[in-house]
Amino acid sequence: MEQAKHAEAMVERFRELVEDAGDSLPVTHYNELKLIIEAGLDTALLEMMGKVAGSLKDLADDIQRNADFFD
């Protein structure tokens, strides 16, 4: 959800830059840019979630090893 808001803000800023330069693009191009940005943000988020999941697994394994040691 937040990715969509961020993507929209980036596209809007890009639109401003294009229009300030005296150019224009079709709305479909801006819509496609928004999708591309959202996909990039989603990919980055999934990669980070994978790293966090790996860290949590390592922590759980460490806790299990320590529990076995004191058992």
C-alpha positions as CSV (number, residue, x, y, z in Angstrom):
1,M,0.0,0.0,0.0
2,E,2.7,2.5,1.0
3,Q,4.7,1.5,-2.2
4,A,1.8,2.8,-4.3
5,K,1.8,6.1,-2.5
6,H,5.6,6.5,-2.9
7,A,5.5,5.5,-6.5
8,E,2.7,8.0,-7.2
9,A,4.8,10.7,-5.5
10,M,7.8,9.9,-7.6
11,V,5.8,9.9,-10.8
12,E,4.2,13.2,-9.9
13,R,7.7,14.7,-9.3
14,F,8.9,13.3,-12.6
15,R,5.9,14.8,-14.3
16,E,6.6,18.2,-12.8
17,L,10.2,18.0,-14.1
18,V,9.1,17.0,-17.6
19,E,6.5,19.8,-17.7
20,D,8.9,22.4,-16.3
21,A,11.2,21.5,-19.2
22,G,8.4,22.3,-21.6
23,D,7.8,18.7,-22.6
24,S,5.0,16.3,-22.1
25,L,4.3,12.5,-22.1
26,P,1.1,10.6,-22.5
27,V,-0.7,9.6,-19.3
28,T,-0.1,5.9,-20.2
29,H,3.7,6.5,-19.9
30,Y,3.2,7.9,-16.4
31,N,1.0,4.9,-15.5
32,E,3.6,2.5,-16.7
33,L,6.4,4.4,-14.8
34,K,4.3,4.1,-11.7
35,L,4.0,0.3,-12.2
36,I,7.8,0.0,-12.8
37,I,8.5,2.0,-9.6
38,E,6.1,-0.1,-7.6
39,A,7.6,-3.3,-8.8
40,G,11.1,-2.1,-7.8
41,L,9.9,-1.1,-4.4
42,D,8.2,-4.5,-4.0
43,T,11.3,-6.3,-5.0
44,A,13.4,-4.3,-2.5
45,L,10.9,-5.0,0.2
46,L,10.8,-8.7,-0.5
47,E,14.6,-8.9,-0.5
48,M,14.7,-7.1,2.9
49,M,12.0,-9.4,4.3
50,G,14.1,-12.4,3.2
51,K,17.1,-11.1,5.0
52,V,15.1,-10.5,8.2
53,A,13.6,-13.9,8.0
54,G,17.1,-15.4,7.7
55,S,18.2,-13.4,10.7
56,L,15.2,-14.6,12.7
57,K,15.9,-18.2,11.7
58,D,19.6,-17.9,12.8
59,L,18.4,-16.4,16.1
60,A,15.9,-19.2,16.6
61,D,18.6,-21.8,15.8
62,D,21.0,-20.1,18.3
63,I,18.3,-20.1,21.0
64,Q,17.6,-23.8,20.4
65,R,21.3,-24.6,20.6
66,N,21.6,-22.7,23.9
67,A,18.5,-24.4,25.3
68,D,19.9,-27.8,24.4
69,F,23.1,-26.9,26.1
70,F,21.4,-26.1,29.4
71,D,18.9,-28.9,29.2
